[in-house]
């Protein structure tokens, strides 16, 4: 029977994941990834240490699934992925976790909680280190800021000194100008006095000449 234009080939991948994959929340992570990609299948613990995964779906989604489950974060450390491809059977209505007995599951949940707590402590310590580094940087920036302010204060003091010198220079110039004006005034007064005396002398000379019988215009 020929496939319709909208039908897509569904394939199957069987995976054995090795590493730190049991009692660390790996199955829950796989389940969330499969659900987001629209896959069907199962995930379950495989004695003694591995995890067995069966997934069916479109080829591109399964390839993305393989990349996503190669988790290297927190307590989960996937070291190996043994992969086997085959035709899909369509036996799974959705993706689910196949769990063991309640004692095993309870122990795993406890281990996951402890692992998350440990991870939270590690993250807290890392954040504390980052906070300390930021505090050191802030102190260095504050020190640099103080140095810059001190230099600015010194520059302002120098500018104030230069302004004072300019003020003194202007005062000296004003005093010099006043002295020059005074000298010009004195010279003008002296010149006027001398001219007045000369005119008086000329008048006296003319008078003497007339008395002697001479003529003088």
Backbone bond lengths (Angstrom), bond angles and torsions (degrees), N, CA, C in turn:
res aa  C-N    CA-C-N  psi(-1)  N-CA   C-N-CA  omega(-1)  CA-C   N-CA-C  phi
1 X - - - 1.463 - - 1.526 109.73 -
2 X 1.337 117.54 127.39 1.464 121.55 -177.55 1.524 110.51 -73.79
3 X 1.347 116.17 149.06 1.465 121.50 -179.87 1.519 110.05 -82.98
4 X 1.310 116.16 146.62 1.446 121.67 176.50 1.518 110.62 -73.02
5 X 1.334 117.57 165.03 1.472 120.53 -176.42 1.522 113.57 -64.03
6 X 1.348 117.85 -22.78 1.471 120.56 -178.18 1.520 112.84 -99.08
7 X 1.321 118.84 -1.79 1.458 121.22 -178.84 1.520 109.98 -80.16
8 X 1.347 115.82 142.11 1.461 122.25 -178.05 1.522 108.71 -123.12
9 X 1.337 115.89 139.89 1.466 120.09 177.40 1.513 109.95 -65.37
10 X 1.321 117.43 130.15 1.459 123.59 175.74 1.518 107.58 -105.27
11 X 1.316 116.58 133.77 1.460 120.82 -179.94 1.521 109.39 -124.71
12 X 1.323 114.63 174.33 1.466 121.66 -173.35 1.517 108.64 -128.08
13 X 1.335 115.53 140.41 1.448 120.44 174.61 1.526 108.20 -129.91
14 X 1.335 114.78 133.08 1.466 121.35 176.86 1.527 107.41 -112.96
15 X 1.325 115.25 128.45 1.466 120.57 -171.50 1.519 109.61 -128.86
16 X 1.341 115.21 138.12 1.462 121.83 169.10 1.524 106.80 -114.70
17 X 1.348 116.23 112.62 1.464 121.09 -179.09 1.522 109.71 -97.07
18 X 1.327 116.19 129.05 1.464 121.45 178.70 1.511 111.49 -117.56
19 X 1.329 115.85 159.56 1.467 121.20 -179.21 1.527 109.81 122.46
20 X 1.316 116.05 -149.21 1.469 120.70 175.46 1.526 107.55 -87.07
21 X 1.345 115.83 81.82 1.467 120.82 -173.33 1.529 113.17 -124.76
22 X 1.308 117.20 -11.83 1.460 119.49 176.87 1.529 110.08 -104.26
23 X 1.339 114.71 144.69 1.463 122.50 176.80 1.532 112.54 61.59
24 X 1.351 115.40 27.93 1.473 121.09 178.21 1.526 111.88 -131.16
25 X 1.347 118.41 6.68 1.461 121.43 179.72 1.511 114.34 86.84
26 X 1.325 117.22 15.15 1.462 120.60 -177.75 1.531 111.21 -66.11
27 X 1.324 118.10 -41.58 1.466 120.34 -178.47 1.524 111.43 -61.07
28 X 1.335 116.49 -41.37 1.468 119.46 178.16 1.524 111.18 -62.61
29 X 1.335 116.21 -40.23 1.461 120.28 179.10 1.525 111.09 -63.91
30 X 1.351 115.90 -42.78 1.470 120.37 178.63 1.529 110.06 -62.52
31 X 1.308 116.42 -43.18 1.471 120.95 179.86 1.534 111.79 -59.88
32 X 1.338 117.36 -43.13 1.462 120.63 179.57 1.524 111.38 -65.70
33 X 1.334 116.27 -40.51 1.475 119.80 -179.63 1.527 109.80 -65.95
34 X 1.326 117.37 -45.17 1.463 121.07 -179.86 1.524 111.24 -62.44
35 X 1.317 116.60 -42.47 1.467 120.33 179.99 1.530 110.68 -63.08
36 X 1.345 117.73 -42.51 1.460 120.95 -179.83 1.523 112.47 -65.26
37 X 1.341 116.93 -28.46 1.463 121.22 -179.25 1.531 112.31 -92.25
38 X 1.314 116.26 -1.10 1.457 119.82 177.97 1.524 114.37 73.70
39 X 1.329 117.41 31.66 1.467 122.01 -179.03 1.527 110.15 -94.55
40 X 1.300 115.28 161.48 1.467 122.04 172.71 1.517 108.28 -121.51
41 X 1.335 116.62 157.23 1.452 119.77 -179.58 1.508 111.84 147.00
42 X 1.320 115.22 -155.93 1.460 120.63 -177.83 1.515 110.87 -145.18
43 X 1.332 114.99 159.76 1.457 122.03 171.83 1.519 106.64 -140.08
44 X 1.364 116.41 137.54 1.454 119.99 -178.68 1.523 109.60 -155.88
45 X 1.334 114.95 156.39 1.455 120.30 175.46 1.516 109.54 -69.13
46 X 1.321 114.78 144.39 1.457 121.04 179.78 1.528 107.23 -125.86
47 X 1.320 116.69 118.61 1.469 119.15 -177.43 1.526 110.55 -62.29
48 X 1.338 116.97 144.23 1.472 124.84 1.50 1.534 113.35 -92.78
49 X 1.383 117.74 -24.31 1.465 117.68 -170.20 1.530 114.51 -132.85
50 X 1.346 117.70 -11.76 1.457 119.98 -171.04 1.518 111.68 -93.23
51 X 1.341 114.86 177.31 1.458 122.47 176.92 1.523 108.02 -129.19
52 X 1.323 115.88 132.00 1.465 122.42 179.36 1.522 109.89 -99.74
53 X 1.348 115.86 132.64 1.462 121.48 -178.60 1.530 108.58 -129.97
54 X 1.322 115.90 132.40 1.461 121.71 171.98 1.517 106.72 -125.22
55 X 1.350 116.27 125.86 1.459 119.77 -177.93 1.517 109.90 -137.50
56 X 1.320 116.08 141.73 1.454 122.29 176.96 1.517 109.61 -127.81
57 X 1.337 114.96 142.42 1.459 119.70 -179.32 1.507 110.55 168.39
58 X 1.331 116.81 -164.48 1.453 121.24 177.56 1.526 110.17 -72.86
59 X 1.323 115.64 151.49 1.461 120.75 -174.30 1.530 111.45 -59.86
60 X 1.338 117.86 -46.05 1.475 120.11 -178.81 1.529 111.11 -61.59
61 X 1.338 116.27 -40.33 1.462 119.51 179.73 1.518 110.91 -66.57
62 X 1.324 117.57 -38.33 1.469 120.47 179.49 1.524 111.39 -68.44
63 X 1.337 117.34 -36.47 1.466 119.94 177.47 1.533 110.08 -65.79
64 X 1.321 115.93 -40.98 1.463 119.20 175.92 1.524 110.78 -64.93
65 X 1.311 116.72 -36.74 1.466 122.87 177.93 1.525 110.89 -60.53
66 X 1.330 117.21 -43.52 1.465 121.83 179.58 1.533 111.14 -61.83
67 X 1.327 116.33 -40.56 1.465 119.15 178.68 1.526 110.93 -67.31
68 X 1.347 115.23 -40.74 1.466 119.24 -173.85 1.522 112.87 -70.48
69 X 1.352 117.92 -32.68 1.468 119.09 -176.88 1.524 112.69 -83.15
70 X 1.313 117.52 -3.74 1.470 120.45 176.04 1.536 108.48 -80.92
71 X 1.321 114.31 66.54 1.469 121.97 -169.46 1.533 110.68 -81.65
72 X 1.338 115.03 134.35 1.468 121.64 177.41 1.529 108.41 -132.17
73 X 1.315 116.49 52.39 1.467 120.33 -175.52 1.511 110.19 -138.81
74 X 1.358 115.53 144.09 1.462 119.95 179.02 1.518 110.88 63.29
75 X 1.332 116.47 -141.93 1.472 118.99 179.47 1.521 112.95 -76.92
76 X 1.347 118.41 -12.93 1.468 121.67 -178.22 1.524 109.28 -83.57
77 X 1.333 115.98 126.81 1.451 122.03 176.75 1.530 108.33 -138.29
78 X 1.325 116.57 96.55 1.474 120.90 177.99 1.523 108.04 -79.16
79 X 1.323 115.77 123.70 1.459 120.49 -178.84 1.527 112.33 -103.27
80 X 1.341 117.13 -35.37 1.466 120.42 -179.30 1.524 109.74 -138.82
81 X 1.342 115.18 148.76 1.466 122.59 172.68 1.531 107.67 -133.91
82 X 1.337 115.89 106.50 1.466 120.49 176.01 1.525 107.41 -90.40
83 X 1.331 117.19 121.31 1.461 122.41 -169.21 1.520 110.51 -119.71
84 X 1.314 115.40 136.22 1.468 121.53 176.06 1.533 108.22 -134.49
85 X 1.353 115.91 123.84 1.464 121.20 -178.74 1.525 109.85 -98.93
86 X 1.338 115.99 146.14 1.466 121.18 176.95 1.531 108.75 -160.04
87 X 1.324 116.08 178.72 1.466 120.76 178.15 1.520 110.08 -74.90
88 X 1.331 115.45 145.92 1.462 120.13 179.16 1.528 110.66 -70.55
89 X 1.336 116.02 147.26 1.462 121.49 178.05 1.516 111.98 -102.24
90 X 1.354 117.09 -20.50 1.448 121.36 -178.57 1.525 113.39 71.85
91 X 1.332 117.00 19.88 1.465 120.06 -176.44 1.523 113.89 -80.85
92 X 1.330 117.54 -12.74 1.467 119.73 -175.28 1.532 110.28 -105.47
93 X 1.325 118.39 123.82 1.463 120.74 177.56 1.531 112.22 -76.28
94 X 1.338 116.89 -24.05 1.460 122.42 -179.66 1.530 107.25 -162.41
95 X 1.323 115.71 -177.64 1.465 119.72 179.71 1.528 108.66 -99.38
96 X 1.321 116.61 132.55 1.458 119.73 -178.04 1.525 111.16 -143.88
97 X 1.323 113.88 160.99 1.464 121.64 177.10 1.526 108.17 -94.78
98 X 1.314 116.77 126.26 1.469 121.36 174.16 1.520 107.16 -92.04
99 X 1.324 115.56 110.67 1.455 120.67 -174.03 1.522 111.10 -98.08
100 X 1.360 115.10 158.44 1.458 121.78 176.61 1.522 110.72 -86.39
101 X 1.339 116.60 -158.73 1.469 118.94 -179.90 1.533 109.40 -70.78
102 X 1.319 116.21 166.88 1.463 121.09 -171.70 1.520 113.19 -64.92
103 X 1.365 115.63 -31.13 1.465 118.23 179.28 1.537 110.52 -67.21
104 X 1.333 114.64 -42.68 1.472 118.84 178.82 1.524 110.37 -63.98
105 X 1.334 116.39 -44.49 1.456 120.37 -178.63 1.526 111.49 -65.66
106 X 1.335 116.05 -39.12 1.453 119.23 178.82 1.526 110.80 -63.58
107 X 1.340 115.83 -42.59 1.462 119.76 177.95 1.524 111.70 -62.06
108 X 1.348 115.78 -39.56 1.458 119.36 179.77 1.514 110.79 -66.61
109 X 1.332 116.47 -41.97 1.459 119.62 179.00 1.518 110.72 -61.13
110 X 1.317 115.73 -39.95 1.463 119.67 178.76 1.524 110.30 -63.94
111 X 1.335 115.96 -43.99 1.469 119.70 179.39 1.530 110.94 -62.79
112 X 1.339 116.45 -39.63 1.460 120.00 178.31 1.528 110.50 -62.05
113 X 1.350 115.19 -44.24 1.463 119.48 179.87 1.524 111.07 -61.32
114 X 1.336 116.04 -43.46 1.470 119.87 178.60 1.523 110.25 -62.96
115 X 1.355 115.94 -42.00 1.465 119.63 179.06 1.514 112.31 -62.41
116 X 1.328 116.66 -42.17 1.464 120.28 178.34 1.518 111.40 -66.16
117 X 1.342 116.60 -37.98 1.447 119.93 177.01 1.525 110.91 -63.08
118 X 1.343 114.91 -43.85 1.468 119.62 178.58 1.523 110.26 -62.17
119 X 1.327 115.14 -42.15 1.458 119.10 179.30 1.526 110.32 -64.10
120 X 1.342 115.99 -39.20 1.456 119.49 177.70 1.518 111.95 -62.07
121 X 1.340 116.11 -39.01 1.465 119.97 177.84 1.530 110.12 -64.89
122 X 1.348 116.76 -42.46 1.468 120.52 178.77 1.527 110.71 -60.85
123 X 1.341 115.52 -45.16 1.461 119.15 179.60 1.526 110.35 -63.36
124 X 1.357 116.17 -40.24 1.454 119.52 177.48 1.522 112.18 -61.19
125 X 1.331 116.65 -41.58 1.464 120.66 178.42 1.529 110.51 -65.38
126 X 1.331 115.80 -40.35 1.465 119.07 178.26 1.522 110.89 -63.79
127 X 1.344 115.61 -42.35 1.462 119.09 178.26 1.525 111.06 -64.00
128 X 1.348 115.77 -36.23 1.464 119.50 178.27 1.524 110.67 -64.42
129 X 1.345 115.78 -41.66 1.457 119.31 178.23 1.529 110.37 -63.39
130 X 1.341 115.65 -42.08 1.463 119.28 178.72 1.520 110.26 -62.90
131 X 1.345 116.69 -40.12 1.465 120.59 178.57 1.524 111.00 -62.92
132 X 1.333 116.12 -41.10 1.464 119.57 178.21 1.529 110.86 -63.92
133 X 1.343 115.98 -42.35 1.459 119.18 178.66 1.525 110.69 -63.28
134 X 1.348 115.65 -42.23 1.459 118.80 178.40 1.526 111.14 -63.75
135 X 1.351 116.62 -36.51 1.459 120.53 177.97 1.527 110.65 -64.93
136 X 1.341 116.01 -41.85 1.459 119.70 177.93 1.522 110.53 -62.33
137 X 1.350 115.62 -42.50 1.466 119.55 179.44 1.522 110.02 -63.36
138 X 1.355 115.80 -40.56 1.463 119.50 179.27 1.529 110.89 -62.95
139 X 1.350 116.09 -41.52 1.463 119.29 178.06 1.529 110.91 -63.06
140 X 1.334 116.33 -41.85 1.467 119.57 178.75 1.531 110.29 -63.06
141 X 1.338 115.68 -43.33 1.464 119.00 178.70 1.526 111.12 -63.09
142 X 1.350 116.39 -38.52 1.460 120.39 178.02 1.522 110.99 -64.00
143 X 1.347 115.36 -41.58 1.456 119.67 178.74 1.526 110.96 -63.43
144 X 1.331 115.31 -42.26 1.467 119.67 178.19 1.525 110.05 -63.44
145 X 1.360 115.32 -41.18 1.459 119.31 178.73 1.520 111.96 -61.34
146 X 1.355 116.62 -41.61 1.461 120.17 178.26 1.534 111.20 -63.28
147 X 1.349 116.09 -42.40 1.459 119.79 178.60 1.526 110.62 -60.63
148 X 1.345 115.92 -42.85 1.462 119.59 -179.60 1.531 110.88 -64.78
149 X 1.350 116.39 -39.12 1.462 119.68 178.22 1.532 111.01 -64.96
150 X 1.346 115.78 -40.61 1.463 119.03 178.14 1.524 110.97 -62.06
151 X 1.354 115.52 -41.92 1.467 118.62 178.53 1.531 110.70 -64.58
152 X 1.343 115.70 -39.78 1.460 118.86 177.96 1.530 111.01 -63.09
153 X 1.357 115.91 -40.97 1.464 119.32 178.51 1.532 110.57 -61.21
154 X 1.349 115.94 -42.24 1.463 119.40 179.11 1.526 110.76 -64.07
155 X 1.329 116.02 -41.11 1.464 119.51 178.70 1.533 110.62 -64.03
156 X 1.345 115.87 -39.87 1.463 118.92 178.27 1.526 111.00 -65.36
157 X 1.353 116.06 -38.80 1.464 119.58 177.11 1.532 110.74 -61.61
158 X 1.357 115.48 -42.59 1.463 119.09 178.02 1.522 110.83 -63.14
159 X 1.342 115.64 -41.29 1.458 119.08 178.93 1.524 110.79 -63.71
160 X 1.362 116.13 -40.20 1.462 119.67 177.13 1.532 110.46 -61.14
161 X 1.356 115.56 -41.68 1.463 119.24 178.41 1.518 111.64 -62.56
162 X 1.337 115.84 -41.76 1.466 119.93 179.18 1.528 110.54 -64.96
163 X 1.356 116.37 -39.27 1.459 119.33 178.78 1.532 110.60 -65.03
164 X 1.344 115.77 -39.72 1.463 118.93 177.36 1.524 111.10 -61.77
165 X 1.358 116.08 -42.05 1.462 119.70 178.13 1.530 110.48 -62.91
166 X 1.352 115.20 -41.28 1.456 118.35 178.20 1.530 110.93 -62.23
167 X 1.359 115.34 -41.82 1.463 118.80 178.49 1.528 111.22 -61.02
168 X 1.368 115.05 -43.72 1.473 118.13 179.01 1.528 111.51 -63.65
169 X 1.345 115.34 -39.16 1.466 119.71 178.85 1.526 110.68 -62.93
170 X 1.349 115.48 -43.04 1.461 119.45 179.02 1.525 110.58 -63.89
171 X 1.351 116.67 -40.88 1.459 119.94 177.44 1.531 110.79 -60.92
172 X 1.361 115.60 -42.61 1.465 120.02 179.37 1.526 110.46 -63.01
173 X 1.335 115.45 -42.22 1.462 119.26 178.52 1.527 111.04 -62.13
174 X 1.354 114.53 -41.93 1.467 118.28 178.97 1.525 110.64 -61.98
175 X 1.352 115.72 -43.10 1.465 119.42 178.76 1.526 110.94 -62.10
176 X 1.341 116.31 -41.84 1.463 120.61 179.51 1.522 111.02 -62.42
177 X 1.346 115.26 -43.53 1.465 119.33 178.60 1.528 110.99 -62.28
178 X 1.328 116.13 -40.06 1.471 119.65 178.33 1.520 110.40 -62.59
179 X 1.349 115.62 -42.15 1.465 119.13 178.70 1.525 110.87 -63.12
180 X 1.334 116.44 -42.29 1.470 119.77 179.92 1.530 110.25 -63.08
181 X 1.339 115.52 -43.17 1.455 118.95 178.77 1.536 110.62 -61.12
182 X 1.382 114.00 -41.80 1.463 117.64 178.85 1.519 112.16 -62.88
183 X 1.361 115.63 -41.34 1.463 119.42 179.28 1.520 110.71 -63.88
184 X 1.335 117.30 -41.41 1.458 119.90 178.98 1.526 110.92 -63.40
185 X 1.348 114.43 -39.48 1.463 118.08 179.10 1.528 110.88 -64.73
186 X 1.350 116.23 -42.50 1.466 120.65 179.39 1.526 110.38 -63.23
187 X 1.340 116.09 -44.71 1.465 120.21 -179.81 1.526 110.84 -61.77
188 X 1.315 115.67 -42.13 1.461 119.22 -179.73 1.533 110.82 -63.93
189 X 1.342 115.54 -41.42 1.463 119.85 179.78 1.525 111.00 -65.60
190 X 1.361 115.14 -44.08 1.463 119.42 179.11 1.524 111.05 -62.46
191 X 1.330 115.53 -40.43 1.469 119.25 180.00 1.522 110.75 -63.97
192 X 1.310 116.47 -41.40 1.461 120.15 179.14 1.532 110.89 -63.60
193 X 1.347 115.35 -41.10 1.455 118.96 178.84 1.521 110.95 -63.13
194 X 1.344 116.00 -42.92 1.467 119.34 -179.13 1.522 110.69 -65.13
195 X 1.344 115.88 -41.20 1.466 118.25 177.94 1.527 110.90 -61.97
196 X 1.338 114.69 -40.41 1.466 118.60 -179.97 1.531 110.69 -62.21
197 X 1.345 115.26 -42.97 1.463 118.87 179.50 1.529 110.90 -64.30
198 X 1.341 115.98 -40.64 1.469 120.06 179.34 1.530 110.07 -62.15
199 X 1.326 115.35 -43.88 1.468 117.79 179.16 1.526 110.56 -61.91
200 X 1.352 116.23 -40.70 1.456 119.60 178.17 1.529 110.53 -62.06
201 X 1.334 115.90 -42.26 1.472 119.86 179.46 1.526 110.24 -62.41
202 X 1.313 116.98 -41.46 1.466 119.93 -179.73 1.523 110.36 -63.72
203 X 1.315 116.13 -42.89 1.463 120.01 178.17 1.530 110.43 -60.53
204 X 1.312 117.10 -43.02 1.471 121.72 -179.59 1.518 111.10 -65.20
205 X 1.353 116.17 -39.73 1.473 119.82 179.24 1.530 109.81 -64.36
206 X 1.328 117.13 -43.96 1.461 121.31 179.30 1.528 110.43 -60.65
207 X 1.300 115.44 -43.73 1.460 118.89 179.38 1.529 111.35 -61.40
208 X 1.360 116.85 -42.80 1.470 120.81 179.95 1.523 110.77 -62.37
209 X 1.310 117.01 -41.07 1.464 121.52 -179.21 1.525 110.02 -63.55
210 X 1.337 117.12 -42.48 1.458 119.45 179.81 1.554 111.19 -64.29
211 X 1.325 114.84 -37.45 1.448 118.41 178.81 1.534 111.13 -64.76
212 X 1.305 117.16 -32.54 1.470 121.38 178.98 1.505 112.10 -78.94
213 X 1.302 117.49 1.03 1.459 120.56 177.02 1.502 112.72 92.57
214 X 1.220 117.90 8.90 1.471 120.21 179.18 1.523 109.98 -90.43
215 X 1.248 112.17 174.26 1.476 116.88 176.40 1.507 108.50 -114.85
216 X 1.273 115.23 144.98 1.480 119.97 179.98 1.501 108.35 -150.69
217 X 1.316 112.54 121.96 1.469 117.74 179.08 1.490 110.45 -74.42
